[in-house]
Amino acid sequence: MSTVFNFTFVPWFRSVAPYIHMHRGKTFVVAMSGEAVAAGKLQNIAQDLALIQSMGVKIVLVHGFRPQVNEQLAAKGHEARYSHGMRITDAVAPDCAQEAAGQLRYEIEAAFSQGLPNTPMAGSTVRVISGNFITARPVGVIDGVDFRHSGLVRKVDASGIRRTLDFGAMVLMSPFGFSPTGEAFNLMMEEVATSVAISIQADKLIFLTEVPGVRVQSEAPAGEDNPIDTELPLDAARKLLATLPPAQRPTDTAFYLQHCVKACEGGVERSHILPFSVDGALLLEVYVHDGIGTMVVDEKLESLREATADDIGGILQLIEPFERDGTLVKRDRTEIERDVGHYTVIEHDGVIFACAALYPYPEAKTGEMAALTVSPQSQGQGDGEKILRRVEQRARSMGLESIFVLTTRTMHWFLKRGFVQVDPDWLPEARKRKYNWDRRSSVFVKKLT
């Protein structure tokens, strides 16, 4: 039993080490919906956040309280009212919101104060500090609707939050803001989290929500045939938002996605939508390669995109050394010109640093990823993984269920990223006819569903 455990634990722990190093010293803003607390997930979320903080990550936790406020309103015989996707905070609602926020802050602070032996919190010391970090202004009247005590973020005390984080504490924020005259406004948790992430230039904004992420946009119904889009480039997320109706409720696709896009446009490189229903969703998203939800990525300095005819020379220059040493099968210019539409590239300042091609075999619901190449100048910086994720995204959008590669030298790289080796006889008939038995390439397959 112990030997089996060693063989599973040791490789796993080594595999997450690069992500531990990568995130040390970074700042995450985590937005936890009130529904997560109502569903009884607070204890596990607190344990995971404490673990992440223990590995050197600075954390701002913003909690929501939609169901808790609604419960308080119902207890007073009052109905919750919404318009334009926001709560109308009438005369009764402020007291309900303050009661709900006070109770939630008590529960959250208690969760981070645990330290029982034989639990993930044993030996942990998590200092939770709250404060009046948000200056707010009233929403006012929109289309004839008076939002009363509902507000919007006017200003974030970014320097105060940073000083608190540098002190080693976790910052806890409720969706409240105060005007210069001392009036309290009920804010949207999502807007608070987004504004804070932008103001402190956080490295990640993470929404822990009742939705699993953004579904791949296709004609297939939601479900197994309509999987989560694990990575959305900022441009693709913008285009998707433009096709969606305005969000009215948290389960609308645009509801969290619009905040992810706003955060990335404001300088937050990565924003995530995760399901709190999955135990350990935070750990899976932060420390596992494929993650579990949807990540919107702002590729500021580099362009990750589909290739055009203007990229042919750059692709040839990139792959030629690898063809020469036998790592790649040689492709002539005519072949690349013909197939350039199949290629994805990473370009920086006019130079192609990475590429890969996707050749679909629709009849077998699979596709071949070929010519995956990363410039020696940028190897080790994650460009290969970025290309792989984009190829996976393209394959899913075509309705493919898997991708495969043929390789003679880079087997371990693919194994580490979820591929499994199969016999060449597995190949689609059309590809099997072109298989070079003299080269004896190994075949690796990764399922996408």
Contacts in CASP RR format, 6 or more apart in sequence:
PFRMAT RR
TARGET T0000
AUTHOR 0000-0000-0000
METHOD contacts of the structure
MODEL  1
MSTVFNFTFVPWFRSVAPYIHMHRGKTFVVAMSGEAVAAGKLQNIAQDLA
LIQSMGVKIVLVHGFRPQVNEQLAAKGHEARYSHGMRITDAVAPDCAQEA
AGQLRYEIEAAFSQGLPNTPMAGSTVRVISGNFITARPVGVIDGVDFRHS
GLVRKVDASGIRRTLDFGAMVLMSPFGFSPTGEAFNLMMEEVATSVAISI
QADKLIFLTEVPGVRVQSEAPAGEDNPIDTELPLDAARKLLATLPPAQRP
TDTAFYLQHCVKACEGGVERSHILPFSVDGALLLEVYVHDGIGTMVVDEK
LESLREATADDIGGILQLIEPFERDGTLVKRDRTEIERDVGHYTVIEHDG
VIFACAALYPYPEAKTGEMAALTVSPQSQGQGDGEKILRRVEQRARSMGL
ESIFVLTTRTMHWFLKRGFVQVDPDWLPEARKRKYNWDRRSSVFVKKLT
15 416 0 8 1.000
16 287 0 8 1.000
16 288 0 8 1.000
19 286 0 8 1.000
19 287 0 8 1.000
19 288 0 8 1.000
20 55 0 8 1.000
20 287 0 8 1.000
23 52 0 8 1.000
23 55 0 8 1.000
23 56 0 8 1.000
23 57 0 8 1.000
23 203 0 8 1.000
23 286 0 8 1.000
24 55 0 8 1.000
24 56 0 8 1.000
24 57 0 8 1.000
25 56 0 8 1.000
25 57 0 8 1.000
25 58 0 8 1.000
26 57 0 8 1.000
26 58 0 8 1.000
26 203 0 8 1.000
26 204 0 8 1.000
27 57 0 8 1.000
27 58 0 8 1.000
27 59 0 8 1.000
27 60 0 8 1.000
27 165 0 8 1.000
27 200 0 8 1.000
27 201 0 8 1.000
27 202 0 8 1.000
27 203 0 8 1.000
27 204 0 8 1.000
28 52 0 8 1.000
28 57 0 8 1.000
28 58 0 8 1.000
28 59 0 8 1.000
28 60 0 8 1.000
28 202 0 8 1.000
28 203 0 8 1.000
28 204 0 8 1.000
28 205 0 8 1.000
28 206 0 8 1.000
28 286 0 8 1.000
29 59 0 8 1.000
29 60 0 8 1.000
29 62 0 8 1.000
29 193 0 8 1.000
29 196 0 8 1.000
29 197 0 8 1.000
29 200 0 8 1.000
29 202 0 8 1.000
29 204 0 8 1.000
29 205 0 8 1.000
29 206 0 8 1.000
30 49 0 8 1.000
30 59 0 8 1.000
30 60 0 8 1.000
30 61 0 8 1.000
30 62 0 8 1.000
30 193 0 8 1.000
30 206 0 8 1.000
30 208 0 8 1.000
30 282 0 8 1.000
31 62 0 8 1.000
31 63 0 8 1.000
31 64 0 8 1.000
31 189 0 8 1.000
31 190 0 8 1.000
31 192 0 8 1.000
31 193 0 8 1.000
31 205 0 8 1.000
31 206 0 8 1.000
31 207 0 8 1.000
31 208 0 8 1.000
32 45 0 8 1.000
32 61 0 8 1.000
32 62 0 8 1.000
32 63 0 8 1.000
32 64 0 8 1.000
32 208 0 8 1.000
32 276 0 8 1.000
33 64 0 8 1.000
33 66 0 8 1.000
33 189 0 8 1.000
33 207 0 8 1.000
33 208 0 8 1.000
33 209 0 8 1.000
33 210 0 8 1.000
33 250 0 8 1.000
33 276 0 8 1.000
34 63 0 8 1.000
34 64 0 8 1.000
34 65 0 8 1.000
34 66 0 8 1.000
34 67 0 8 1.000
34 68 0 8 1.000
34 104 0 8 1.000
34 189 0 8 1.000
35 66 0 8 1.000
35 67 0 8 1.000
35 209 0 8 1.000
35 210 0 8 1.000
35 250 0 8 1.000
35 276 0 8 1.000
36 42 0 8 1.000
36 45 0 8 1.000
36 208 0 8 1.000
36 209 0 8 1.000
36 210 0 8 1.000
36 276 0 8 1.000
37 63 0 8 1.000
37 68 0 8 1.000
37 104 0 8 1.000
37 107 0 8 1.000
38 67 0 8 1.000
38 68 0 8 1.000
39 276 0 8 1.000
39 277 0 8 1.000
41 276 0 8 1.000
41 277 0 8 1.000
42 107 0 8 1.000
42 108 0 8 1.000
42 111 0 8 1.000
43 111 0 8 1.000
44 279 0 8 1.000
44 280 0 8 1.000
45 208 0 8 1.000
45 276 0 8 1.000
45 282 0 8 1.000
46 108 0 8 1.000
46 111 0 8 1.000
46 112 0 8 1.000
46 114 0 8 1.000
46 121 0 8 1.000
47 119 0 8 1.000
47 120 0 8 1.000
47 121 0 8 1.000
48 120 0 8 1.000
48 280 0 8 1.000
48 282 0 8 1.000
48 283 0 8 1.000
49 59 0 8 1.000
49 61 0 8 1.000
49 112 0 8 1.000
49 126 0 8 1.000
49 170 0 8 1.000
49 282 0 8 1.000
50 112 0 8 1.000
50 120 0 8 1.000
50 121 0 8 1.000
50 124 0 8 1.000
50 126 0 8 1.000
51 120 0 8 1.000
51 283 0 8 1.000
52 59 0 8 1.000
52 282 0 8 1.000
52 283 0 8 1.000
52 286 0 8 1.000
53 59 0 8 1.000
53 126 0 8 1.000
53 170 0 8 1.000
54 124 0 8 1.000
58 165 0 8 1.000
58 166 0 8 1.000
58 168 0 8 1.000
59 165 0 8 1.000
59 170 0 8 1.000
59 171 0 8 1.000
60 161 0 8 1.000
60 165 0 8 1.000
60 170 0 8 1.000
60 171 0 8 1.000
60 173 0 8 1.000
60 196 0 8 1.000
60 197 0 8 1.000
60 200 0 8 1.000
60 202 0 8 1.000
61 108 0 8 1.000
61 128 0 8 1.000
61 170 0 8 1.000
61 171 0 8 1.000
61 172 0 8 1.000
61 173 0 8 1.000
62 173 0 8 1.000
62 174 0 8 1.000
62 175 0 8 1.000
62 189 0 8 1.000
62 192 0 8 1.000
62 193 0 8 1.000
62 196 0 8 1.000
63 104 0 8 1.000
63 105 0 8 1.000
63 108 0 8 1.000
63 172 0 8 1.000
63 173 0 8 1.000
63 174 0 8 1.000
63 175 0 8 1.000
63 189 0 8 1.000
64 104 0 8 1.000
64 174 0 8 1.000
64 175 0 8 1.000
64 189 0 8 1.000
65 97 0 8 1.000
65 100 0 8 1.000
65 101 0 8 1.000
65 104 0 8 1.000
65 174 0 8 1.000
65 175 0 8 1.000
65 189 0 8 1.000
66 87 0 8 1.000
66 189 0 8 1.000
66 250 0 8 1.000
68 100 0 8 1.000
68 103 0 8 1.000
68 104 0 8 1.000
69 80 0 8 1.000
69 87 0 8 1.000
69 93 0 8 1.000
69 96 0 8 1.000
69 97 0 8 1.000
69 100 0 8 1.000
70 80 0 8 1.000
71 100 0 8 1.000
72 95 0 8 1.000
72 96 0 8 1.000
72 97 0 8 1.000
72 99 0 8 1.000
72 100 0 8 1.000
73 79 0 8 1.000
73 80 0 8 1.000
73 92 0 8 1.000
73 93 0 8 1.000
73 96 0 8 1.000
74 80 0 8 1.000
76 92 0 8 1.000
76 96 0 8 1.000
78 92 0 8 1.000
78 93 0 8 1.000
78 96 0 8 1.000
80 87 0 8 1.000
80 93 0 8 1.000
81 87 0 8 1.000
81 88 0 8 1.000
81 90 0 8 1.000
82 88 0 8 1.000
82 248 0 8 1.000
82 249 0 8 1.000
83 142 0 8 1.000
83 143 0 8 1.000
83 145 0 8 1.000
83 147 0 8 1.000
84 142 0 8 1.000
84 143 0 8 1.000
84 145 0 8 1.000
84 246 0 8 1.000
84 248 0 8 1.000
85 247 0 8 1.000
85 248 0 8 1.000
85 249 0 8 1.000
86 139 0 8 1.000
86 147 0 8 1.000
86 150 0 8 1.000
86 188 0 8 1.000
87 93 0 8 1.000
87 147 0 8 1.000
87 150 0 8 1.000
87 186 0 8 1.000
87 188 0 8 1.000
88 145 0 8 1.000
88 146 0 8 1.000
88 147 0 8 1.000
88 148 0 8 1.000
88 150 0 8 1.000
89 97 0 8 1.000
89 147 0 8 1.000
89 148 0 8 1.000
89 149 0 8 1.000
89 150 0 8 1.000
89 151 0 8 1.000
89 185 0 8 1.000
89 186 0 8 1.000
90 148 0 8 1.000
90 149 0 8 1.000
91 148 0 8 1.000
93 148 0 8 1.000
93 149 0 8 1.000
93 186 0 8 1.000
94 149 0 8 1.000
94 184 0 8 1.000
94 186 0 8 1.000
97 176 0 8 1.000
97 186 0 8 1.000
98 176 0 8 1.000
98 184 0 8 1.000
101 174 0 8 1.000
101 175 0 8 1.000
101 176 0 8 1.000
102 174 0 8 1.000
104 174 0 8 1.000
105 130 0 8 1.000
105 172 0 8 1.000
105 174 0 8 1.000
108 128 0 8 1.000
108 172 0 8 1.000
109 128 0 8 1.000
109 172 0 8 1.000
112 121 0 8 1.000
112 126 0 8 1.000
112 128 0 8 1.000
112 170 0 8 1.000
113 126 0 8 1.000
114 121 0 8 1.000
115 121 0 8 1.000
115 122 0 8 1.000
115 123 0 8 1.000
115 124 0 8 1.000
116 122 0 8 1.000
126 170 0 8 1.000
127 167 0 8 1.000
127 168 0 8 1.000
127 169 0 8 1.000
127 170 0 8 1.000
128 169 0 8 1.000
128 170 0 8 1.000
128 172 0 8 1.000
129 164 0 8 1.000
129 167 0 8 1.000
129 169 0 8 1.000
129 170 0 8 1.000
129 171 0 8 1.000
129 172 0 8 1.000
130 171 0 8 1.000
130 172 0 8 1.000
130 173 0 8 1.000
130 174 0 8 1.000
131 173 0 8 1.000
132 157 0 8 1.000
132 177 0 8 1.000
132 178 0 8 1.000
133 156 0 8 1.000
133 157 0 8 1.000
133 160 0 8 1.000
133 161 0 8 1.000
133 171 0 8 1.000
133 173 0 8 1.000
133 196 0 8 1.000
134 153 0 8 1.000
134 155 0 8 1.000
134 156 0 8 1.000
134 157 0 8 1.000
134 173 0 8 1.000
134 176 0 8 1.000
134 177 0 8 1.000
134 178 0 8 1.000
134 187 0 8 1.000
134 192 0 8 1.000
134 195 0 8 1.000
134 196 0 8 1.000
135 153 0 8 1.000
135 154 0 8 1.000
135 155 0 8 1.000
135 156 0 8 1.000
135 157 0 8 1.000
135 177 0 8 1.000
135 178 0 8 1.000
135 179 0 8 1.000
135 180 0 8 1.000
136 151 0 8 1.000
136 152 0 8 1.000
136 153 0 8 1.000
136 154 0 8 1.000
136 176 0 8 1.000
136 177 0 8 1.000
136 178 0 8 1.000
136 179 0 8 1.000
136 185 0 8 1.000
136 187 0 8 1.000
137 151 0 8 1.000
137 152 0 8 1.000
137 154 0 8 1.000
137 179 0 8 1.000
137 185 0 8 1.000
138 147 0 8 1.000
138 149 0 8 1.000
138 150 0 8 1.000
138 151 0 8 1.000
138 152 0 8 1.000
138 179 0 8 1.000
138 185 0 8 1.000
139 147 0 8 1.000
139 150 0 8 1.000
139 151 0 8 1.000
139 152 0 8 1.000
140 146 0 8 1.000
140 147 0 8 1.000
140 150 0 8 1.000
140 151 0 8 1.000
141 147 0 8 1.000
149 184 0 8 1.000
149 185 0 8 1.000
149 186 0 8 1.000
150 185 0 8 1.000
150 186 0 8 1.000
150 187 0 8 1.000
151 177 0 8 1.000
151 185 0 8 1.000
151 186 0 8 1.000
151 187 0 8 1.000
152 185 0 8 1.000
152 187 0 8 1.000
152 191 0 8 1.000
153 177 0 8 1.000
153 187 0 8 1.000
153 191 0 8 1.000
153 192 0 8 1.000
153 195 0 8 1.000
154 179 0 8 1.000
156 195 0 8 1.000
156 196 0 8 1.000
156 199 0 8 1.000
156 200 0 8 1.000
158 196 0 8 1.000
158 199 0 8 1.000
158 200 0 8 1.000
161 171 0 8 1.000
161 196 0 8 1.000
161 199 0 8 1.000
161 200 0 8 1.000
162 200 0 8 1.000
164 171 0 8 1.000
165 171 0 8 1.000
165 200 0 8 1.000
173 192 0 8 1.000
173 196 0 8 1.000
175 186 0 8 1.000
175 187 0 8 1.000
175 188 0 8 1.000
175 189 0 8 1.000
175 192 0 8 1.000
176 184 0 8 1.000
176 185 0 8 1.000
176 186 0 8 1.000
176 187 0 8 1.000
177 184 0 8 1.000
177 185 0 8 1.000
177 187 0 8 1.000
178 184 0 8 1.000
178 185 0 8 1.000
179 185 0 8 1.000
190 207 0 8 1.000
190 255 0 8 1.000
190 256 0 8 1.000
190 259 0 8 1.000
191 259 0 8 1.000
193 205 0 8 1.000
193 207 0 8 1.000
193 259 0 8 1.000
194 205 0 8 1.000
194 259 0 8 1.000
194 262 0 8 1.000
194 263 0 8 1.000
196 202 0 8 1.000
197 204 0 8 1.000
197 205 0 8 1.000
197 263 0 8 1.000
197 268 0 8 1.000
197 271 0 8 1.000
198 262 0 8 1.000
198 263 0 8 1.000
198 266 0 8 1.000
198 267 0 8 1.000
198 268 0 8 1.000
201 267 0 8 1.000
201 268 0 8 1.000
202 268 0 8 1.000
203 268 0 8 1.000
203 269 0 8 1.000
203 270 0 8 1.000
204 268 0 8 1.000
204 269 0 8 1.000
204 270 0 8 1.000
204 271 0 8 1.000
204 272 0 8 1.000
204 286 0 8 1.000
205 259 0 8 1.000
205 260 0 8 1.000
205 263 0 8 1.000
205 268 0 8 1.000
205 270 0 8 1.000
205 271 0 8 1.000
205 272 0 8 1.000
206 271 0 8 1.000
206 272 0 8 1.000
206 274 0 8 1.000
206 282 0 8 1.000
206 285 0 8 1.000
207 256 0 8 1.000
207 259 0 8 1.000
207 260 0 8 1.000
207 271 0 8 1.000
207 272 0 8 1.000
207 273 0 8 1.000
207 274 0 8 1.000
208 274 0 8 1.000
208 275 0 8 1.000
208 276 0 8 1.000
208 281 0 8 1.000
208 282 0 8 1.000
209 250 0 8 1.000
209 256 0 8 1.000
209 273 0 8 1.000
209 274 0 8 1.000
209 275 0 8 1.000
209 276 0 8 1.000
210 250 0 8 1.000
210 251 0 8 1.000
210 275 0 8 1.000
210 276 0 8 1.000
210 277 0 8 1.000
211 250 0 8 1.000
211 251 0 8 1.000
211 255 0 8 1.000
211 256 0 8 1.000
211 273 0 8 1.000
211 275 0 8 1.000
212 228 0 8 1.000
212 273 0 8 1.000
212 274 0 8 1.000
212 275 0 8 1.000
212 277 0 8 1.000
212 278 0 8 1.000
212 293 0 8 1.000
213 228 0 8 1.000
213 229 0 8 1.000
213 256 0 8 1.000
213 273 0 8 1.000
213 274 0 8 1.000
213 275 0 8 1.000
213 293 0 8 1.000
213 294 0 8 1.000
214 228 0 8 1.000
214 229 0 8 1.000
214 232 0 8 1.000
214 237 0 8 1.000
214 240 0 8 1.000
214 253 0 8 1.000
214 257 0 8 1.000
214 273 0 8 1.000
214 294 0 8 1.000
215 222 0 8 1.000
215 223 0 8 1.000
215 226 0 8 1.000
215 227 0 8 1.000
215 228 0 8 1.000
215 229 0 8 1.000
215 253 0 8 1.000
216 226 0 8 1.000
216 227 0 8 1.000
216 228 0 8 1.000
216 229 0 8 1.000
216 396 0 8 1.000
216 397 0 8 1.000
217 229 0 8 1.000
217 240 0 8 1.000
217 243 0 8 1.000
217 397 0 8 1.000
218 226 0 8 1.000
218 397 0 8 1.000
218 399 0 8 1.000
220 226 0 8 1.000
224 449 0 8 1.000
225 449 0 8 1.000
227 396 0 8 1.000
227 448 0 8 1.000
227 449 0 8 1.000
228 292 0 8 1.000
228 293 0 8 1.000
228 294 0 8 1.000
229 294 0 8 1.000
229 393 0 8 1.000
229 396 0 8 1.000
230 290 0 8 1.000
230 291 0 8 1.000
230 293 0 8 1.000
230 294 0 8 1.000
230 295 0 8 1.000
230 389 0 8 1.000
230 392 0 8 1.000
230 393 0 8 1.000
231 294 0 8 1.000
231 295 0 8 1.000
231 297 0 8 1.000
231 389 0 8 1.000
231 390 0 8 1.000
231 393 0 8 1.000
232 240 0 8 1.000
232 294 0 8 1.000
232 295 0 8 1.000
232 296 0 8 1.000
232 297 0 8 1.000
233 296 0 8 1.000
233 297 0 8 1.000
233 299 0 8 1.000
233 304 0 8 1.000
233 390 0 8 1.000
234 261 0 8 1.000
234 264 0 8 1.000
234 265 0 8 1.000
234 296 0 8 1.000
234 297 0 8 1.000
234 298 0 8 1.000
234 299 0 8 1.000
237 257 0 8 1.000
237 260 0 8 1.000
237 261 0 8 1.000
237 264 0 8 1.000
237 296 0 8 1.000
238 261 0 8 1.000
240 253 0 8 1.000
240 257 0 8 1.000
241 254 0 8 1.000
241 257 0 8 1.000
241 258 0 8 1.000
241 261 0 8 1.000
244 252 0 8 1.000
244 253 0 8 1.000
244 254 0 8 1.000
244 257 0 8 1.000
245 252 0 8 1.000
245 254 0 8 1.000
246 254 0 8 1.000
247 253 0 8 1.000
247 254 0 8 1.000
247 255 0 8 1.000
247 258 0 8 1.000
249 255 0 8 1.000
250 256 0 8 1.000
256 273 0 8 1.000
257 273 0 8 1.000
257 294 0 8 1.000
257 296 0 8 1.000
259 271 0 8 1.000
260 271 0 8 1.000
260 272 0 8 1.000
260 273 0 8 1.000
260 294 0 8 1.000
260 296 0 8 1.000
261 271 0 8 1.000
261 296 0 8 1.000
263 271 0 8 1.000
263 296 0 8 1.000
264 270 0 8 1.000
264 271 0 8 1.000
264 296 0 8 1.000
264 297 0 8 1.000
264 298 0 8 1.000
265 298 0 8 1.000
267 298 0 8 1.000
267 300 0 8 1.000
268 298 0 8 1.000
269 297 0 8 1.000
269 298 0 8 1.000
269 300 0 8 1.000
270 295 0 8 1.000
270 296 0 8 1.000
270 297 0 8 1.000
270 298 0 8 1.000
271 295 0 8 1.000
271 296 0 8 1.000
272 285 0 8 1.000
272 293 0 8 1.000
272 294 0 8 1.000
272 295 0 8 1.000
272 296 0 8 1.000
273 293 0 8 1.000
273 294 0 8 1.000
274 281 0 8 1.000
274 282 0 8 1.000
274 285 0 8 1.000
274 292 0 8 1.000
274 293 0 8 1.000
275 281 0 8 1.000
275 292 0 8 1.000
275 293 0 8 1.000
278 284 0 8 1.000
278 292 0 8 1.000
281 292 0 8 1.000
281 293 0 8 1.000
284 291 0 8 1.000
284 292 0 8 1.000
285 291 0 8 1.000
285 292 0 8 1.000
285 293 0 8 1.000
285 295 0 8 1.000
289 385 0 8 1.000
289 416 0 8 1.000
289 417 0 8 1.000
289 418 0 8 1.000
290 417 0 8 1.000
290 418 0 8 1.000
301 348 0 8 1.000
302 346 0 8 1.000
302 347 0 8 1.000
302 348 0 8 1.000
302 353 0 8 1.000
303 345 0 8 1.000
303 346 0 8 1.000
303 347 0 8 1.000
303 348 0 8 1.000
304 344 0 8 1.000
304 345 0 8 1.000
304 346 0 8 1.000
304 386 0 8 1.000
304 387 0 8 1.000
304 390 0 8 1.000
305 344 0 8 1.000
305 345 0 8 1.000
305 347 0 8 1.000
306 341 0 8 1.000
306 343 0 8 1.000
306 344 0 8 1.000
306 345 0 8 1.000
306 394 0 8 1.000
307 315 0 8 1.000
307 340 0 8 1.000
307 341 0 8 1.000
307 343 0 8 1.000
307 344 0 8 1.000
307 345 0 8 1.000
307 355 0 8 1.000
308 340 0 8 1.000
308 341 0 8 1.000
309 337 0 8 1.000
309 340 0 8 1.000
311 340 0 8 1.000
311 343 0 8 1.000
311 345 0 8 1.000
311 347 0 8 1.000
311 352 0 8 1.000
311 355 0 8 1.000
312 333 0 8 1.000
312 336 0 8 1.000
312 337 0 8 1.000
312 340 0 8 1.000
313 333 0 8 1.000
314 351 0 8 1.000
314 352 0 8 1.000
315 336 0 8 1.000
315 340 0 8 1.000
315 343 0 8 1.000
315 345 0 8 1.000
315 352 0 8 1.000
315 355 0 8 1.000
315 371 0 8 1.000
316 333 0 8 1.000
316 336 0 8 1.000
317 352 0 8 1.000
318 352 0 8 1.000
318 353 0 8 1.000
318 354 0 8 1.000
318 355 0 8 1.000
318 373 0 8 1.000
318 375 0 8 1.000
319 328 0 8 1.000
319 331 0 8 1.000
319 355 0 8 1.000
319 371 0 8 1.000
319 373 0 8 1.000
322 328 0 8 1.000
322 373 0 8 1.000
323 329 0 8 1.000
323 330 0 8 1.000
323 331 0 8 1.000
326 408 0 8 1.000
327 408 0 8 1.000
327 409 0 8 1.000
327 410 0 8 1.000
328 371 0 8 1.000
328 373 0 8 1.000
329 436 0 8 1.000
329 439 0 8 1.000
331 371 0 8 1.000
336 343 0 8 1.000
339 357 0 8 1.000
339 359 0 8 1.000
342 357 0 8 1.000
342 358 0 8 1.000
342 359 0 8 1.000
343 355 0 8 1.000
343 356 0 8 1.000
343 357 0 8 1.000
343 371 0 8 1.000
344 355 0 8 1.000
344 356 0 8 1.000
344 357 0 8 1.000
344 358 0 8 1.000
344 387 0 8 1.000
344 390 0 8 1.000
344 391 0 8 1.000
344 394 0 8 1.000
345 352 0 8 1.000
345 354 0 8 1.000
345 355 0 8 1.000
346 352 0 8 1.000
346 353 0 8 1.000
346 354 0 8 1.000
346 355 0 8 1.000
346 383 0 8 1.000
346 386 0 8 1.000
346 387 0 8 1.000
347 353 0 8 1.000
352 375 0 8 1.000
353 374 0 8 1.000
353 375 0 8 1.000
353 377 0 8 1.000
353 378 0 8 1.000
353 383 0 8 1.000
354 373 0 8 1.000
354 374 0 8 1.000
354 375 0 8 1.000
354 378 0 8 1.000
354 383 0 8 1.000
354 384 0 8 1.000
354 386 0 8 1.000
354 387 0 8 1.000
355 371 0 8 1.000
355 372 0 8 1.000
355 373 0 8 1.000
355 387 0 8 1.000
356 369 0 8 1.000
356 370 0 8 1.000
356 371 0 8 1.000
356 372 0 8 1.000
356 373 0 8 1.000
356 384 0 8 1.000
356 387 0 8 1.000
356 388 0 8 1.000
356 391 0 8 1.000
357 369 0 8 1.000
357 370 0 8 1.000
357 371 0 8 1.000
358 367 0 8 1.000
358 368 0 8 1.000
358 369 0 8 1.000
358 370 0 8 1.000
358 391 0 8 1.000
358 394 0 8 1.000
358 395 0 8 1.000
358 403 0 8 1.000
359 367 0 8 1.000
359 368 0 8 1.000
359 370 0 8 1.000
360 366 0 8 1.000
360 367 0 8 1.000
360 395 0 8 1.000
360 398 0 8 1.000
360 400 0 8 1.000
361 367 0 8 1.000
361 368 0 8 1.000
361 428 0 8 1.000
361 430 0 8 1.000
361 431 0 8 1.000
362 398 0 8 1.000
362 399 0 8 1.000
362 400 0 8 1.000
363 428 0 8 1.000
363 430 0 8 1.000
364 428 0 8 1.000
364 429 0 8 1.000
365 399 0 8 1.000
365 400 0 8 1.000
365 401 0 8 1.000
365 402 0 8 1.000
366 400 0 8 1.000
366 401 0 8 1.000
366 402 0 8 1.000
366 403 0 8 1.000
366 404 0 8 1.000
366 428 0 8 1.000
366 445 0 8 1.000
367 395 0 8 1.000
367 400 0 8 1.000
367 402 0 8 1.000
367 403 0 8 1.000
367 404 0 8 1.000
367 428 0 8 1.000
368 403 0 8 1.000
368 404 0 8 1.000
368 405 0 8 1.000
368 406 0 8 1.000
368 431 0 8 1.000
369 388 0 8 1.000
369 391 0 8 1.000
369 403 0 8 1.000
369 404 0 8 1.000
369 405 0 8 1.000
370 405 0 8 1.000
370 406 0 8 1.000
372 384 0 8 1.000
372 387 0 8 1.000
372 388 0 8 1.000
372 405 0 8 1.000
374 380 0 8 1.000
374 383 0 8 1.000
374 384 0 8 1.000
374 387 0 8 1.000
375 383 0 8 1.000
385 417 0 8 1.000
388 417 0 8 1.000
391 403 0 8 1.000
392 403 0 8 1.000
392 446 0 8 1.000
392 448 0 8 1.000
395 402 0 8 1.000
395 403 0 8 1.000
395 448 0 8 1.000
396 448 0 8 1.000
400 448 0 8 1.000
401 447 0 8 1.000
401 448 0 8 1.000
401 449 0 8 1.000
402 445 0 8 1.000
402 446 0 8 1.000
402 447 0 8 1.000
402 448 0 8 1.000
403 445 0 8 1.000
403 446 0 8 1.000
403 448 0 8 1.000
404 422 0 8 1.000
404 426 0 8 1.000
404 427 0 8 1.000
404 443 0 8 1.000
404 444 0 8 1.000
404 445 0 8 1.000
404 446 0 8 1.000
405 414 0 8 1.000
405 419 0 8 1.000
405 443 0 8 1.000
405 444 0 8 1.000
406 435 0 8 1.000
406 441 0 8 1.000
406 442 0 8 1.000
406 443 0 8 1.000
407 414 0 8 1.000
407 441 0 8 1.000
407 442 0 8 1.000
407 444 0 8 1.000
408 439 0 8 1.000
408 440 0 8 1.000
408 441 0 8 1.000
408 442 0 8 1.000
411 421 0 8 1.000
411 442 0 8 1.000
411 444 0 8 1.000
414 444 0 8 1.000
414 446 0 8 1.000
415 421 0 8 1.000
415 444 0 8 1.000
417 446 0 8 1.000
418 446 0 8 1.000
419 444 0 8 1.000
419 445 0 8 1.000
419 446 0 8 1.000
420 444 0 8 1.000
420 445 0 8 1.000
420 446 0 8 1.000
421 442 0 8 1.000
421 443 0 8 1.000
421 444 0 8 1.000
422 443 0 8 1.000
422 444 0 8 1.000
422 445 0 8 1.000
423 443 0 8 1.000
424 432 0 8 1.000
424 435 0 8 1.000
424 441 0 8 1.000
424 443 0 8 1.000
425 432 0 8 1.000
426 443 0 8 1.000
426 445 0 8 1.000
427 435 0 8 1.000
427 443 0 8 1.000
435 441 0 8 1.000
END
